[in-house]
Amino acid sequence: MEKKIMLGNEAIARGAYEAGVKVSSAYPGTPSTEISENIVKYPEIYAEWSPNEKVAMEVAIGASMSGVRAIASMKMVGVNVAADPLFTVSYIGVNGGLVLVAADDPGLYSSQNEQDSRCVARVAQIPVLEPADSAEAKEYTKAAFEISEKYDCPVMIRTTTRLAHSQGVVELNDRVEIEDKVYERNIRKNVMMPANAKLRHVVVEKRLKDLAEDACTMPINTVEMKDTKIGVITSGIPYQYVKEALPNASVLKLGLVHPLPKKLIEEFASKVDTLYVVEELEPLIEEQVKSWGIKCHGKDILTLQGEYSANMLRKAILNEEVKTEEPAQVPARPPILCPGCPHRSTFTVLKELNLHAAGDIGCYTLGAVAPLNVIDTTVCMGSSISTLHGMEKAKGKEYIKDWVAVIGDSTFLHTGINSLLNMVYNKSTGTVIIVDNSTTGMTGHQDHAATGKTLKGEATYAVDLIDLCHALGVEYVTVVNAFDTETLKKTVKEEVARDAVSVIISQAPCALLKTNVSHKKCVAIPDKCKKCGICLKPGCPAITKKADGTIAIDDTMCNGCGLCASRCKFGAIETVEV
């Protein structure tokens, strides 16, 4: 059989393929994005980018109800967006197997919180599988569909950034073609009105009890008995740290982390002198084990925050002081917008006008840091518009004359539409700037409903943001080239002065789009430079200040956007064709 080195996300995609999945839906979000980008390579699977995670979950539910296996993939904060349908489909159950991949982010590499999706699954009362490497990521995906159909329930596969983006050897198998389940009309099961939901809740509780009992003999829960002085209960990526730090310890490795196999845990605990629970983020397993009267150590010696490591376990459990080499002292490299990013141009204008911005989730969140320092708030996808609206209702129209809401084109389509509708409906005032760079930039340039292409790269209808805003009741909608700073400045001043809801679409393609090939470069002319530094204020990394106070432009980084040239009043920067 062929073997291949795969990312964890790539392995999950392969598992979906081998399991006979026919429908995949997702919204891009690090660290889950590559799952769909790999699933789409299999022509047997219909794969789509949905406008948000709630829709993605509902698409997968619909496919499951029709009788085919379906998967929805998202990062952990996307699970919150999908929670409404997720909690209810737990009561409904499945027809074809239904799997949700929730990618958590311990260490906050690309997220606004360290949410533990196992806790969501526990409240939603659905089982959770947690693989420890790429090989398990593939096999657990297949197992998840088997469990889903056997126990009539959706199943969550919980991954983390470390698993999603680490590579491992995966054995490839053939796809199993699963015969579509027959759809049968069943109002009591599929229509969750109160009377039906009461009956289904009983089914859910029984299902969890059955799963907990059967989990004691499931092959994905394994016992490795060695030295019984130390016993460790663990799962997922932390298992790798346990094996490295405590090679002689006895280990109960859980593949199914909810519901927990009580009898198996009790038996394992009785055989070891000291029991430890090693799990990243919340003490989900630890608290359950302690509630059964089993003594163990966990968060009393280990942190609730961030990722673990083998050295951390050596120090906490073995009291070993691990000697490590001092890391190389390198200059700090703060995150910064790319050279030629249209967001930089927009934020430069806002800063010059001394405006505050309610921000959102995307590359443009970097407008909060130096040297731009424009974004004041960032909560979640689509929150910028609602935040501005809340401020207006709390403090009045005059208060928000110094504020705008800033949201990306993909984020606007994700959850910004309802927020803008709310502003119009509730007679608000305020200016919304849609920074339209024609892609979902932060997660790697995925298409969305306004780009005119599907996940498969097929041409499709492209939503017109202007028409959409007008349809929502916004009278004043203006489109401006993001790099036309004078027009943009004039437009922003006019719109924030209005006693109405207005939208400015600051438009220019992402500098990294393959279709956006620049044939220009900006060139510094030192003899004309007055050393005023005005070109440095937007913070473009392609421009540096030389020892004599004049500026230099790195032509390997510059893409000729012209922002610096437009700001220089002395002709010390020219834009030339290359």
GUROFI-265885 format. One record per residue (C-alpha): x, y, z; residue in one letter. Coordinates in steps of 0.02 Angstrom, whole numbers. Example, Ala and Ser with C-alpha at 12.3 -4.5 7.8 and 13.67 -1.06 7.14 Angstrom:
residues 2
[node [615 -225 390] 'A'];
[node [684 -53 357] 'S'];
end
This chain:
residues 578
[node [0 0 0] 'M'];
[node [60 174 -41] 'E'];
[node [122 285 100] 'K'];
[node [134 473 95] 'K'];
[node [192 612 210] 'I'];
[node [41 722 246] 'M'];
[node [-10 872 350] 'L'];
[node [-140 830 481] 'G'];
[node [-267 931 382] 'N'];
[node [-220 841 221] 'E'];
[node [-242 675 311] 'A'];
[node [-416 723 371] 'I'];
[node [-461 762 190] 'A'];
[node [-394 593 138] 'R'];
[node [-495 510 275] 'G'];
[node [-653 595 213] 'A'];
[node [-615 533 38] 'Y'];
[node [-582 354 93] 'E'];
[node [-739 356 202] 'A'];
[node [-848 388 50] 'G'];
[node [-895 567 93] 'V'];
[node [-996 653 -44] 'K'];
[node [-1020 830 26] 'V'];
[node [-897 947 112] 'S'];
[node [-933 1124 171] 'S'];
[node [-825 1249 264] 'A'];
[node [-776 1429 292] 'Y'];
[node [-588 1461 287] 'P'];
[node [-507 1488 455] 'G'];
[node [-332 1446 516] 'T'];
[node [-292 1311 568] 'P'];
[node [-430 1217 474] 'S'];
[node [-418 1293 299] 'T'];
[node [-311 1160 214] 'E'];
[node [-441 1024 248] 'I'];
[node [-558 1093 115] 'S'];
[node [-415 1145 2] 'E'];
[node [-366 961 -4] 'N'];
[node [-541 888 -8] 'I'];
[node [-578 986 -165] 'V'];
[node [-442 888 -254] 'K'];
[node [-553 733 -247] 'Y'];
[node [-683 745 -387] 'P'];
[node [-795 618 -299] 'E'];
[node [-832 747 -162] 'I'];
[node [-934 905 -187] 'Y'];
[node [-839 1039 -90] 'A'];
[node [-885 1221 -58] 'E'];
[node [-837 1377 34] 'W'];
[node [-995 1429 125] 'S'];
[node [-1019 1613 173] 'P'];
[node [-1002 1567 358] 'N'];
[node [-989 1418 475] 'E'];
[node [-1173 1413 520] 'K'];
[node [-1217 1392 337] 'V'];
[node [-1079 1263 316] 'A'];
[node [-1149 1161 460] 'M'];
[node [-1325 1171 390] 'E'];
[node [-1265 1117 216] 'V'];
[node [-1182 963 292] 'A'];
[node [-1339 927 394] 'I'];
[node [-1447 936 238] 'G'];
[node [-1331 817 147] 'A'];
[node [-1335 697 294] 'S'];
[node [-1524 703 302] 'M'];
[node [-1533 658 117] 'S'];
[node [-1432 501 154] 'G'];
[node [-1250 535 111] 'V'];
[node [-1095 557 217] 'R'];
[node [-1050 740 244] 'A'];
[node [-914 839 333] 'I'];
[node [-905 1020 392] 'A'];
[node [-737 1098 438] 'S'];
[node [-698 1256 535] 'M'];
[node [-587 1334 667] 'K'];
[node [-645 1337 846] 'M'];
[node [-723 1511 845] 'V'];
[node [-819 1456 691] 'G'];
[node [-896 1320 798] 'V'];
[node [-977 1460 897] 'N'];
[node [-1055 1526 737] 'V'];
[node [-1115 1350 696] 'A'];
[node [-1178 1313 872] 'A'];
[node [-1362 1343 834] 'D'];
[node [-1382 1204 706] 'P'];
[node [-1251 1095 793] 'L'];
[node [-1343 1088 959] 'F'];
[node [-1506 1044 875] 'T'];
[node [-1439 913 754] 'V'];
[node [-1373 826 909] 'S'];
[node [-1556 794 952] 'Y'];
[node [-1606 752 773] 'I'];
[node [-1464 633 736] 'G'];
[node [-1410 582 562] 'V'];
[node [-1456 481 409] 'N'];
[node [-1290 480 318] 'G'];
[node [-1139 501 432] 'G'];
[node [-1108 681 489] 'L'];
[node [-938 743 551] 'V'];
[node [-884 914 613] 'L'];
[node [-699 954 616] 'V'];
[node [-659 1086 748] 'A'];
[node [-481 1152 741] 'A'];
[node [-425 1229 906] 'D'];
[node [-279 1348 925] 'D'];
[node [-184 1323 1089] 'P'];
[node [-52 1459 1097] 'G'];
[node [-158 1582 998] 'L'];
[node [-58 1576 838] 'Y'];
[node [-200 1648 734] 'S'];
[node [-352 1671 846] 'S'];
[node [-434 1791 967] 'Q'];
[node [-458 1664 1107] 'N'];
[node [-401 1491 1165] 'E'];
[node [-570 1406 1158] 'Q'];
[node [-575 1219 1193] 'D'];
[node [-702 1143 1074] 'S'];
[node [-718 986 1181] 'R'];
[node [-817 1093 1303] 'C'];
[node [-938 1143 1164] 'V'];
[node [-960 962 1114] 'A'];
[node [-994 913 1293] 'R'];
[node [-1134 1041 1307] 'V'];
[node [-1199 992 1135] 'A'];
[node [-1194 810 1194] 'Q'];
[node [-1099 741 1046] 'I'];
[node [-948 624 1046] 'P'];
[node [-772 691 1014] 'V'];
[node [-624 602 935] 'L'];
[node [-450 675 954] 'E'];
[node [-308 609 844] 'P'];
[node [-126 622 894] 'A'];
[node [-40 621 724] 'D'];
[node [-75 625 538] 'S'];
[node [-102 437 524] 'A'];
[node [-233 444 661] 'E'];
[node [-310 600 584] 'A'];
[node [-352 497 430] 'K'];
[node [-409 342 523] 'E'];
[node [-509 437 655] 'Y'];
[node [-601 529 517] 'T'];
[node [-657 363 447] 'K'];
[node [-700 299 621] 'A'];
[node [-801 457 655] 'A'];
[node [-919 416 512] 'F'];
[node [-941 239 574] 'E'];
[node [-983 302 749] 'I'];
[node [-1098 435 679] 'S'];
[node [-1204 308 586] 'E'];
[node [-1198 174 721] 'K'];
[node [-1255 291 860] 'Y'];
[node [-1363 408 754] 'D'];
[node [-1270 566 800] 'C'];
[node [-1151 699 732] 'P'];
[node [-970 672 785] 'V'];
[node [-837 804 817] 'M'];
[node [-656 778 771] 'I'];
[node [-554 897 877] 'R'];
[node [-385 948 809] 'T'];
[node [-260 1082 857] 'T'];
[node [-139 1193 762] 'T'];
[node [6 1077 802] 'R'];
[node [-82 927 726] 'L'];
[node [-160 1023 580] 'A'];
[node [8 1090 520] 'H'];
[node [126 948 568] 'S'];
[node [172 811 447] 'Q'];
[node [171 623 469] 'G'];
[node [170 462 370] 'V'];
[node [-3 408 313] 'V'];
[node [-49 243 231] 'E'];
[node [-166 270 85] 'L'];
[node [-316 157 58] 'N'];
[node [-449 146 -75] 'D'];
[node [-609 244 -63] 'R'];
[node [-757 147 3] 'V'];
[node [-913 190 -94] 'E'];
[node [-1053 199 33] 'I'];
[node [-1227 167 -33] 'E'];
[node [-1341 316 -3] 'D'];
[node [-1460 292 141] 'K'];
[node [-1643 298 94] 'V'];
[node [-1728 459 148] 'Y'];
[node [-1887 427 245] 'E'];
[node [-2001 566 304] 'R'];
[node [-1994 569 495] 'N'];
[node [-2070 723 574] 'I'];
[node [-2039 668 753] 'R'];
[node [-1854 646 719] 'K'];
[node [-1816 786 598] 'N'];
[node [-1930 929 653] 'V'];
[node [-1870 999 819] 'M'];
[node [-2025 1079 889] 'M'];
[node [-2039 1067 1080] 'P'];
[node [-2146 910 1088] 'A'];
[node [-2027 815 975] 'N'];
[node [-1869 885 1056] 'A'];
[node [-1924 821 1227] 'K'];
[node [-1931 644 1158] 'L'];
[node [-1765 662 1068] 'R'];
[node [-1677 725 1224] 'H'];
[node [-1710 556 1304] 'V'];
[node [-1629 474 1153] 'V'];
[node [-1476 587 1168] 'V'];
[node [-1449 542 1351] 'E'];
[node [-1463 356 1315] 'K'];
[node [-1344 374 1169] 'R'];
[node [-1210 452 1278] 'L'];
[node [-1227 313 1408] 'K'];
[node [-1210 181 1273] 'D'];
[node [-1059 269 1199] 'L'];
[node [-974 283 1368] 'A'];
[node [-996 98 1400] 'E'];
[node [-944 44 1225] 'D'];
[node [-793 160 1231] 'A'];
[node [-712 43 1357] 'C'];
[node [-681 -82 1218] 'T'];
[node [-659 35 1070] 'M'];
[node [-490 10 985] 'P'];
[node [-459 197 978] 'I'];
[node [-440 197 1168] 'N'];
[node [-278 105 1207] 'T'];
[node [-182 56 1364] 'V'];
[node [9 48 1364] 'E'];
[node [61 -31 1528] 'M'];
[node [243 -7 1579] 'K'];
[node [312 56 1745] 'D'];
[node [162 75 1860] 'T'];
[node [240 209 1970] 'K'];
[node [174 340 1849] 'I'];
[node [13 327 1750] 'G'];
[node [-44 457 1624] 'V'];
[node [-213 485 1544] 'I'];
[node [-193 588 1387] 'T'];
[node [-253 615 1209] 'S'];
[node [-211 705 1048] 'G'];
[node [-47 797 1025] 'I'];
[node [-6 795 1213] 'P'];
[node [15 606 1193] 'Y'];
[node [170 642 1090] 'Q'];
[node [244 748 1230] 'Y'];
[node [204 613 1358] 'V'];
[node [293 479 1258] 'K'];
[node [446 589 1238] 'E'];
[node [456 651 1417] 'A'];
[node [397 492 1506] 'L'];
[node [447 345 1396] 'P'];
[node [432 219 1539] 'N'];
[node [264 277 1607] 'A'];
[node [103 181 1587] 'S'];
[node [-16 275 1472] 'V'];
[node [-202 270 1438] 'L'];
[node [-219 355 1270] 'K'];
[node [-396 412 1235] 'L'];
[node [-453 426 1055] 'G'];
[node [-632 459 1110] 'L'];
[node [-622 602 1235] 'V'];
[node [-809 625 1259] 'H'];
[node [-898 532 1329] 'P'];
[node [-761 455 1435] 'L'];
[node [-745 266 1463] 'P'];
[node [-770 263 1651] 'K'];
[node [-736 79 1681] 'K'];
[node [-577 82 1577] 'L'];
[node [-514 234 1670] 'I'];
[node [-555 160 1839] 'E'];
[node [-463 0 1795] 'E'];
[node [-310 93 1732] 'F'];
[node [-306 208 1884] 'A'];
[node [-310 59 2002] 'S'];
[node [-150 -9 1927] 'K'];
[node [-37 144 1944] 'V'];
[node [35 228 2098] 'D'];
[node [16 409 2042] 'T'];
[node [-103 464 1905] 'L'];
[node [-83 616 1796] 'Y'];
[node [-201 690 1666] 'V'];
[node [-110 782 1526] 'V'];
[node [-226 884 1414] 'E'];
[node [-205 1054 1335] 'E'];
[node [-321 1198 1383] 'L'];
[node [-473 1151 1489] 'E'];
[node [-469 1013 1622] 'P'];
[node [-612 919 1538] 'L'];
[node [-545 744 1568] 'I'];
[node [-469 786 1737] 'E'];
[node [-628 856 1813] 'E'];
[node [-730 707 1753] 'Q'];
[node [-603 584 1825] 'V'];
[node [-598 676 1992] 'K'];
[node [-789 677 1999] 'S'];
[node [-781 487 2003] 'W'];
[node [-674 494 2160] 'G'];
[node [-511 453 2069] 'I'];
[node [-360 548 2133] 'K'];
[node [-253 626 1998] 'C'];
[node [-142 774 1957] 'H'];
[node [-173 890 1813] 'G'];
[node [-197 1077 1812] 'K'];
[node [-128 1088 1989] 'D'];
[node [45 1065 1912] 'I'];
[node [13 1107 1729] 'L'];
[node [-47 1267 1647] 'T'];
[node [-219 1305 1576] 'L'];
[node [-142 1416 1443] 'Q'];
[node [-57 1377 1279] 'G'];
[node [31 1226 1209] 'E'];
[node [125 1095 1309] 'Y'];
[node [298 1023 1276] 'S'];
[node [402 875 1330] 'A'];
[node [513 989 1434] 'N'];
[node [361 1059 1523] 'M'];
[node [308 883 1574] 'L'];
[node [484 836 1631] 'R'];
[node [488 985 1745] 'K'];
[node [310 968 1812] 'A'];
[node [303 778 1837] 'I'];
[node [485 726 1859] 'L'];
[node [548 888 1939] 'N'];
[node [688 890 1812] 'E'];
[node [770 1055 1771] 'E'];
[node [792 1047 1584] 'V'];
[node [944 1138 1519] 'K'];
[node [916 1222 1353] 'T'];
[node [1027 1332 1249] 'E'];
[node [992 1517 1252] 'E'];
[node [892 1563 1098] 'P'];
[node [978 1672 971] 'A'];
[node [948 1856 1002] 'Q'];
[node [863 1921 847] 'V'];
[node [772 2085 820] 'P'];
[node [586 2081 857] 'A'];
[node [481 2068 700] 'R'];
[node [305 2130 737] 'P'];
[node [166 2081 617] 'P'];
[node [141 2207 479] 'I'];
[node [37 2230 323] 'L'];
[node [123 2174 162] 'C'];
[node [205 2299 43] 'P'];
[node [70 2363 -74] 'G'];
[node [-74 2313 40] 'C'];
[node [-225 2424 3] 'P'];
[node [-274 2419 187] 'H'];
[node [-118 2522 228] 'R'];
[node [-177 2659 112] 'S'];
[node [-352 2662 189] 'T'];
[node [-285 2665 367] 'F'];
[node [-162 2803 325] 'T'];
[node [-309 2913 273] 'V'];
[node [-406 2870 431] 'L'];
[node [-257 2913 539] 'K'];
[node [-232 3080 453] 'E'];
[node [-415 3120 489] 'L'];
[node [-391 3069 673] 'N'];
[node [-532 2942 662] 'L'];
[node [-560 2790 772] 'H'];
[node [-609 2626 689] 'A'];
[node [-713 2483 757] 'A'];
[node [-619 2337 681] 'G'];
[node [-654 2159 628] 'D'];
[node [-567 1993 594] 'I'];
[node [-445 1996 448] 'G'];
[node [-275 2058 391] 'C'];
[node [-338 2234 423] 'Y'];
[node [-340 2200 611] 'T'];
[node [-156 2248 597] 'L'];
[node [-219 2426 582] 'G'];
[node [-222 2422 772] 'A'];
[node [-33 2418 789] 'V'];
[node [105 2545 756] 'A'];
[node [130 2644 654] 'P'];
[node [-51 2650 593] 'L'];
[node [-139 2639 763] 'N'];
[node [-314 2661 691] 'V'];
[node [-413 2507 744] 'I'];
[node [-483 2526 921] 'D'];
[node [-590 2369 940] 'T'];
[node [-593 2191 874] 'T'];
[node [-713 2061 942] 'V'];
[node [-768 1933 813] 'C'];
[node [-821 1910 632] 'M'];
[node [-944 2046 583] 'G'];
[node [-938 2137 749] 'S'];
[node [-868 2302 686] 'S'];
[node [-1032 2365 615] 'I'];
[node [-1134 2313 767] 'S'];
[node [-1004 2390 882] 'T'];
[node [-1020 2557 792] 'L'];
[node [-1209 2544 801] 'H'];
[node [-1202 2508 988] 'G'];
[node [-1092 2660 1015] 'M'];
[node [-1214 2770 919] 'E'];
[node [-1362 2710 1021] 'K'];
[node [-1265 2732 1183] 'A'];
[node [-1186 2902 1152] 'K'];
[node [-1281 2981 1007] 'G'];
[node [-1243 3039 831] 'K'];
[node [-1112 3169 875] 'E'];
[node [-1006 3042 969] 'Y'];
[node [-976 2933 817] 'I'];
[node [-926 3076 703] 'K'];
[node [-750 3024 752] 'D'];
[node [-781 2840 715] 'W'];
[node [-801 2722 569] 'V'];
[node [-825 2534 558] 'A'];
[node [-698 2438 453] 'V'];
[node [-737 2265 383] 'I'];
[node [-665 2157 244] 'G'];
[node [-764 2097 94] 'D'];
[node [-762 1914 146] 'S'];
[node [-803 1957 327] 'T'];
[node [-944 2070 271] 'F'];
[node [-1022 1924 177] 'L'];
[node [-988 1810 327] 'H'];
[node [-1086 1905 460] 'T'];
[node [-1078 2089 418] 'G'];
[node [-1236 2092 312] 'I'];
[node [-1355 2069 458] 'N'];
[node [-1262 2202 558] 'S'];
[node [-1279 2330 418] 'L'];
[node [-1462 2285 399] 'L'];
[node [-1483 2314 585] 'N'];
[node [-1409 2489 572] 'M'];
[node [-1533 2535 436] 'V'];
[node [-1681 2452 520] 'Y'];
[node [-1650 2536 688] 'N'];
[node [-1622 2709 613] 'K'];
[node [-1439 2722 656] 'S'];
[node [-1306 2837 587] 'T'];
[node [-1127 2795 548] 'G'];
[node [-1002 2756 411] 'T'];
[node [-950 2580 366] 'V'];
[node [-792 2555 263] 'I'];
[node [-784 2390 170] 'I'];
[node [-600 2361 132] 'V'];
[node [-626 2257 -25] 'D'];
[node [-467 2167 -78] 'N'];
[node [-561 2036 -181] 'S'];
[node [-513 1885 -75] 'T'];
[node [-512 1805 97] 'T'];
[node [-336 1865 127] 'G'];
[node [-291 1817 304] 'M'];
[node [-317 1629 280] 'T'];
[node [-226 1614 114] 'G'];
[node [-328 1694 -26] 'H'];
[node [-485 1590 -36] 'Q'];
[node [-629 1643 -147] 'D'];
[node [-797 1698 -80] 'H'];
[node [-969 1745 -144] 'A'];
[node [-910 1911 -218] 'A'];
[node [-757 1848 -312] 'T'];
[node [-847 1753 -450] 'G'];
[node [-763 1586 -417] 'K'];
[node [-809 1433 -313] 'T'];
[node [-691 1326 -209] 'L'];
[node [-673 1215 -363] 'K'];
[node [-617 1367 -465] 'G'];
[node [-775 1367 -568] 'E'];
[node [-849 1531 -628] 'A'];
[node [-1007 1583 -536] 'T'];
[node [-1115 1734 -500] 'Y'];
[node [-1018 1868 -406] 'A'];
[node [-1116 1965 -277] 'V'];
[node [-1114 2152 -313] 'D'];
[node [-1073 2236 -148] 'L'];
[node [-1146 2402 -208] 'I'];
[node [-1313 2326 -255] 'D'];
[node [-1314 2223 -95] 'L'];
[node [-1290 2377 15] 'C'];
[node [-1426 2470 -79] 'H'];
[node [-1542 2319 -58] 'A'];
[node [-1512 2327 129] 'L'];
[node [-1577 2506 127] 'G'];
[node [-1413 2603 125] 'V'];
[node [-1439 2757 17] 'E'];
[node [-1261 2821 15] 'Y'];
[node [-1138 2694 -58] 'V'];
[node [-973 2755 -132] 'T'];
[node [-835 2655 -216] 'V'];
[node [-659 2727 -204] 'V'];
[node [-490 2662 -262] 'N'];
[node [-399 2626 -100] 'A'];
[node [-239 2706 -168] 'F'];
[node [-326 2867 -223] 'D'];
[node [-294 2943 -53] 'T'];
[node [-356 3118 -94] 'E'];
[node [-525 3056 -155] 'T'];
[node [-536 2932 -13] 'L'];
[node [-499 3069 115] 'K'];
[node [-630 3184 39] 'K'];
[node [-759 3043 35] 'T'];
[node [-729 2990 216] 'V'];
[node [-746 3170 278] 'K'];
[node [-911 3188 185] 'E'];
[node [-984 3023 242] 'E'];
[node [-943 3034 428] 'V'];
[node [-1030 3204 428] 'A'];
[node [-1194 3129 366] 'R'];
[node [-1341 3096 480] 'D'];
[node [-1371 2929 396] 'A'];
[node [-1298 2757 369] 'V'];
[node [-1167 2763 232] 'S'];
[node [-1048 2638 155] 'V'];
[node [-879 2670 75] 'I'];
[node [-805 2525 -23] 'I'];
[node [-618 2554 -21] 'S'];
[node [-568 2443 -165] 'Q'];
[node [-402 2373 -227] 'A'];
[node [-344 2192 -247] 'P'];
[node [-233 2107 -120] 'C'];
[node [-50 2131 -167] 'A'];
[node [-20 1943 -153] 'L'];
[node [-157 1886 -272] 'L'];
[node [-84 1788 -418] 'K'];
[node [-195 1887 -536] 'T'];
[node [-128 2052 -469] 'N'];
[node [38 2064 -560] 'V'];
[node [118 2235 -542] 'S'];
[node [228 2306 -679] 'H'];
[node [281 2456 -578] 'K'];
[node [409 2497 -444] 'K'];
[node [436 2649 -336] 'C'];
[node [609 2725 -346] 'V'];
[node [688 2845 -222] 'A'];
[node [779 3001 -284] 'I'];
[node [895 3048 -139] 'P'];
[node [942 3219 -209] 'D'];
[node [761 3276 -195] 'K'];
[node [729 3199 -23] 'C'];
[node [695 3330 113] 'K'];
[node [708 3200 252] 'K'];
[node [532 3244 313] 'C'];
[node [484 3061 342] 'G'];
[node [306 3080 275] 'I'];
[node [330 2927 164] 'C'];
[node [382 2822 315] 'L'];
[node [224 2853 416] 'K'];
[node [115 2719 332] 'P'];
[node [244 2590 386] 'G'];
[node [278 2504 221] 'C'];
[node [417 2375 252] 'P'];
[node [492 2410 80] 'A'];
[node [545 2585 135] 'I'];
[node [688 2616 256] 'T'];
[node [778 2769 322] 'K'];
[node [963 2780 285] 'K'];
[node [1096 2847 403] 'A'];
[node [1095 3016 318] 'D'];
[node [907 3035 341] 'G'];
[node [857 3002 161] 'T'];
[node [753 2851 115] 'I'];
[node [787 2692 18] 'A'];
[node [662 2576 -65] 'I'];
[node [694 2389 -77] 'D'];
[node [644 2346 -255] 'D'];
[node [629 2161 -212] 'T'];
[node [487 2204 -92] 'M'];
[node [405 2352 -178] 'C'];
[node [260 2314 -294] 'N'];
[node [234 2491 -355] 'G'];
[node [71 2531 -266] 'C'];
[node [123 2715 -266] 'G'];
[node [64 2759 -90] 'L'];
[node [233 2829 -43] 'C'];
[node [250 2926 -207] 'A'];
[node [78 3004 -185] 'S'];
[node [126 3066 -12] 'R'];
[node [292 3144 -61] 'C'];
[node [268 3327 -107] 'K'];
[node [447 3350 -168] 'F'];
[node [456 3222 -307] 'G'];
[node [583 3119 -211] 'A'];
[node [491 2957 -255] 'I'];
[node [441 2910 -430] 'E'];
[node [336 2765 -494] 'T'];
[node [416 2684 -645] 'V'];
[node [370 2544 -765] 'E'];
[node [472 2385 -753] 'V'];
end
